[in-house]
Amino acid sequence: MVSIPEAPNGPTVYVVGDKDAGAAFGPLVDIAKKSFKTGPCEIESVPATGEITDAERSAILEFLQDEYNAHGAFIVGLASRFLDEASDAYDEIDDACLLLGEVGVVVRRPGELRATAPRLRAATATLDRLLPKDTPEVLILGAGLDARAVAAALSTGACDARPDKVTIASTDAKGLADVRQRIETQVEQGSLEVRHVAGPAEHDRLLALMPPRSAVIGASIGEYGTGMVSAGAALFPTGSIVCDLLSPAGKSRILAEAVQQRGAAELVIHDSRVYTIERRIAILEAMFGADAKGAQRSALRKALEKYAD
């Protein structure tokens, strides 16, 4: 059951999802107010968990559209449920929403709602920071929204890296179906291979076929357990980059395996910190209509560092 808030007295951003999410977003909005000079803005939670109904989603969107002081909403854990292509719930739907199958941020302008998916921008910025332009192949482990954002950024030319081949491999048949329906038809460079695997052992076989200096990106929390994407026999390509988008170093199984091979295979290893920060920048940019670059972006990253864990 979703409880619609009272009419706000001043500019307010809502956090729709987990009841504790509002407290986590409060410091981020404070940072945005200082960096983007947004003016006063409060934050309020709209608890909504599980599979909310279409009626509940419509009630939330109607509230955002009708309330003058509603600035918009961050959608936490329910992003796929807020994409409604069959209705006129939104006045504008960002192309990234259609590519990924989600709405991560809803922005209100007087009488209008815009649906956005900042996850693609975050994935693009992360890949630009972590991958060389000449990375020959990329293996993405998982098929959730974050994995799909990486696949989209690499396959549609959004990021600087230009791999000849991108493989997204997962046990998640529905997630892979979304890749085929939404992303595979938009490939602009190289090739995109969609692999439905039976379990982690098949990931190990895919790793063994990759050339040196490739990249392995884990994005599969919840699919096999926290960060578990290998059956324990993974041999990473020499000189490759191994990144876990969603887990810190101490909780990632794939990074634990990569650490053991780091010296012999000359691996470069990254945990979730970069992607976490870039996601937070992207959602703040989307909400407040900003485009942080240069010194402003560097300062924003530094301010967000303490909230990256």
C-alpha positions in Angstrom: 0.0 0.0 0.0 1.4 3.4 -1.0 0.5 6.5 1.0 0.5 9.7 -1.0 2.1 12.6 0.9 0.4 15.8 1.9 0.9 18.8 -0.4 4.4 20.2 0.1 4.9 23.7 1.5 8.1 24.3 -0.5 10.2 22.7 -3.3 10.4 19.0 -2.5 12.1 16.0 -4.1 10.5 12.6 -3.3 12.2 9.2 -2.9 9.8 6.5 -4.0 10.8 3.0 -2.8 12.4 1.6 0.3 11.2 3.5 3.4 14.8 4.1 4.5 16.0 5.5 1.2 15.0 9.1 1.9 17.6 9.3 4.7 20.3 8.1 2.3 19.4 10.6 -0.4 19.3 13.6 2.0 23.0 14.2 2.0 23.2 13.8 -1.8 20.5 16.5 -2.3 22.4 18.8 0.1 25.6 18.3 -2.0 23.6 19.0 -5.2 22.2 22.2 -3.7 25.7 23.5 -3.0 27.2 22.3 -6.3 24.4 23.3 -8.7 23.0 26.2 -6.6 19.5 24.8 -6.8 18.1 26.9 -4.0 16.0 25.4 -1.1 14.8 21.9 -1.6 13.4 19.4 0.9 13.4 15.6 0.5 10.6 13.2 1.5 10.1 9.5 1.3 7.2 7.8 -0.3 7.5 4.2 0.9 6.6 1.7 -1.8 8.0 -1.8 -1.9 7.4 -5.0 -3.8 5.2 -5.1 -7.0 3.3 -1.9 -6.7 0.1 -1.8 -8.7 -0.6 0.3 -11.8 -3.1 2.3 -9.8 -0.5 3.0 -7.1 2.0 4.1 -9.7 -0.6 6.3 -11.4 -1.5 7.9 -8.1 2.2 8.8 -7.4 2.6 10.3 -10.9 -0.6 12.3 -10.7 0.6 13.7 -7.3 3.9 14.7 -8.8 2.2 16.3 -11.8 -0.4 18.2 -9.8 1.6 19.6 -6.9 3.3 22.9 -7.8 6.1 22.4 -5.3 6.9 18.8 -6.3 10.3 18.9 -8.0 10.4 15.3 -9.0 11.2 11.8 -7.7 14.0 9.4 -7.4 12.7 5.8 -8.1 14.6 3.3 -5.9 14.2 -0.4 -6.5 11.1 0.0 -8.7 12.6 1.5 -11.8 11.2 -1.1 -14.2 7.7 -0.7 -12.8 7.7 3.0 -13.6 8.2 2.6 -17.3 4.8 2.9 -18.9 5.0 3.2 -22.6 1.4 2.4 -23.2 -0.1 5.4 -21.5 0.3 9.2 -21.4 1.6 9.2 -17.8 4.7 11.1 -19.0 4.9 14.1 -21.3 8.4 13.0 -22.3 10.2 9.7 -22.1 14.0 9.8 -22.4 15.5 7.5 -25.0 17.6 5.8 -22.3 14.4 4.7 -20.6 13.3 2.9 -23.7 16.7 1.4 -24.2 17.0 0.0 -20.6 13.4 -0.6 -19.8 13.3 1.6 -16.7 12.6 5.1 -15.2 15.1 6.0 -12.6 14.2 9.7 -12.1 11.0 11.6 -12.7 11.4 15.3 -13.2 8.5 17.8 -13.0 8.3 21.0 -14.9 5.1 23.1 -14.5 2.3 20.7 -15.5 4.6 18.2 -17.1 6.5 15.0 -16.2 9.7 13.8 -17.8 10.9 10.2 -17.4 14.7 9.7 -17.4 17.1 6.8 -16.9 20.4 8.2 -15.6 21.9 4.7 -15.3 23.0 4.8 -18.9 24.9 8.1 -18.3 26.5 6.6 -15.2 27.6 3.5 -17.0 29.1 5.6 -19.8 31.0 7.8 -17.4 32.3 4.7 -15.5 33.5 3.0 -18.7 35.2 6.1 -19.9 37.1 6.2 -16.6 38.0 2.5 -16.5 38.4 1.1 -20.0 41.0 2.0 -22.6 39.6 2.9 -26.0 41.2 -0.1 -27.6 39.8 -2.7 -25.3 39.2 -5.7 -27.7 36.4 -7.5 -25.9 34.1 -7.1 -22.9 32.3 -9.8 -21.0 29.4 -8.6 -18.8 28.2 -11.0 -16.1 24.5 -10.5 -15.3 21.5 -9.0 -17.1 19.9 -6.7 -14.6 19.5 -3.0 -15.2 23.2 -2.1 -14.4 24.5 -4.9 -16.7 22.1 -3.7 -19.5 23.3 -0.1 -19.1 26.9 -1.3 -19.6 25.9 -3.3 -22.7 24.0 -0.4 -24.1 26.9 2.1 -23.5 29.4 -0.2 -25.2 27.2 -1.3 -28.1 25.6 2.0 -29.1 28.8 4.1 -29.2 27.9 6.1 -26.1 31.3 5.5 -24.4 34.9 6.0 -25.7 35.8 2.2 -25.6 35.3 0.5 -29.0 35.4 -3.2 -28.4 35.0 -5.6 -31.4 32.8 -7.8 -29.3 30.6 -7.4 -26.2 29.1 -10.5 -24.6 26.4 -10.3 -21.9 26.0 -13.6 -20.1 23.4 -14.5 -17.4 21.0 -17.0 -16.0 18.3 -14.3 -16.1 16.2 -15.2 -19.1 13.9 -12.2 -18.7 16.8 -9.7 -18.4 18.4 -11.1 -21.5 15.1 -10.9 -23.4 15.1 -7.2 -22.6 18.6 -7.0 -24.0 17.5 -8.7 -27.2 14.4 -6.5 -27.5 15.7 -3.2 -26.6 19.5 -3.1 -27.1 20.5 -5.7 -29.7 18.5 -3.9 -32.3 20.4 -0.6 -31.6 24.0 -1.9 -32.0 26.1 0.6 -33.8 29.6 -0.9 -33.4 31.3 -4.3 -33.0 29.0 -7.2 -32.1 26.8 -7.9 -29.1 26.4 -11.6 -28.1 23.6 -12.5 -25.7 24.3 -15.7 -23.8 21.8 -17.5 -21.6 24.0 -19.6 -19.3 23.1 -22.4 -17.0 25.5 -21.3 -14.2 28.8 -19.8 -13.2 30.8 -22.6 -14.8 29.9 -21.3 -18.2 31.2 -17.9 -17.3 34.6 -19.6 -16.7 34.6 -21.0 -20.2 33.7 -17.7 -21.7 36.7 -16.1 -19.8 39.1 -18.7 -21.2 38.2 -17.6 -24.8 38.8 -13.9 -24.4 42.0 -12.2 -25.8 44.5 -10.3 -23.6 43.6 -6.8 -22.4 39.9 -7.5 -22.4 37.5 -6.4 -19.7 35.3 -8.5 -17.4 32.5 -6.6 -15.7 30.5 -8.2 -12.9 27.0 -6.8 -12.4 25.1 -9.7 -10.9 24.2 -9.1 -7.2 21.3 -11.4 -6.3 21.7 -13.7 -9.3 24.1 -16.2 -7.8 24.6 -14.6 -4.3 26.6 -11.5 -3.6 29.0 -11.0 -6.4 29.3 -14.7 -7.2 29.8 -15.0 -10.9 32.4 -17.7 -11.2 32.5 -21.4 -10.4 36.0 -21.0 -9.0 38.0 -22.0 -12.1 38.1 -18.6 -13.7 41.4 -17.7 -15.6 41.3 -14.0 -16.5 42.9 -12.9 -19.7 46.4 -11.4 -19.3 46.4 -7.7 -18.8 42.6 -7.5 -18.5 40.5 -5.2 -16.4 38.2 -6.8 -13.8 35.5 -4.7 -12.3 32.6 -5.5 -10.0 30.1 -2.7 -10.5 27.9 -3.5 -7.5 30.1 -4.9 -4.7 32.9 -3.4 -2.6 36.2 -5.2 -2.8 35.7 -7.1 0.5 32.3 -8.6 -0.6 33.0 -9.5 -4.2 33.7 -13.1 -5.1 34.9 -12.3 -8.6 37.4 -9.7 -7.3 38.6 -12.1 -4.7 39.5 -14.5 -7.5 41.0 -11.7 -9.6 43.2 -10.6 -6.7 44.8 -14.1 -6.6 45.8 -13.8 -10.2 46.6 -10.1 -10.3 50.3 -10.4 -10.2 50.7 -13.3 -12.6 48.1 -12.1 -15.1 48.8 -8.4 -14.7 45.2 -7.6 -13.9 43.8 -4.1 -13.1 41.0 -4.4 -10.5 38.1 -2.1 -9.6 35.3 -2.5 -7.1 32.0 -0.6 -7.1 33.3 2.8 -5.9 33.6 4.5 -9.3 30.2 3.3 -10.6 28.5 4.3 -7.3 29.8 7.8 -7.5 29.0 8.2 -11.2 25.4 6.9 -10.6 24.9 9.5 -7.9 26.2 12.3 -10.1 24.0 11.2 -12.9 20.8 11.1 -10.8 21.5 14.5 -9.3 22.2 15.9 -12.8 19.0 14.5 -14.1 16.9 15.8 -11.2 18.3 19.3 -11.2 19.0 19.8 -15.0 22.7 20.1 -14.5 25.7 18.9 -16.6 28.8 18.8 -14.3 32.1 19.1 -16.1 35.7 19.8 -15.4 36.5 21.3 -12.0 32.8 21.2 -10.9 32.6 17.5 -11.6 35.9 16.8 -9.8 34.6 18.7 -6.8 31.3 16.8 -6.9 33.1 13.5 -7.0 35.2 14.4 -4.0 32.1 15.5 -2.0 30.3 12.2 -2.9 33.3 10.0 -1.9 32.3 9.7 1.7 28.9 8.3 0.7 30.2 5.7 -1.8 30.3 2.7 0.6 
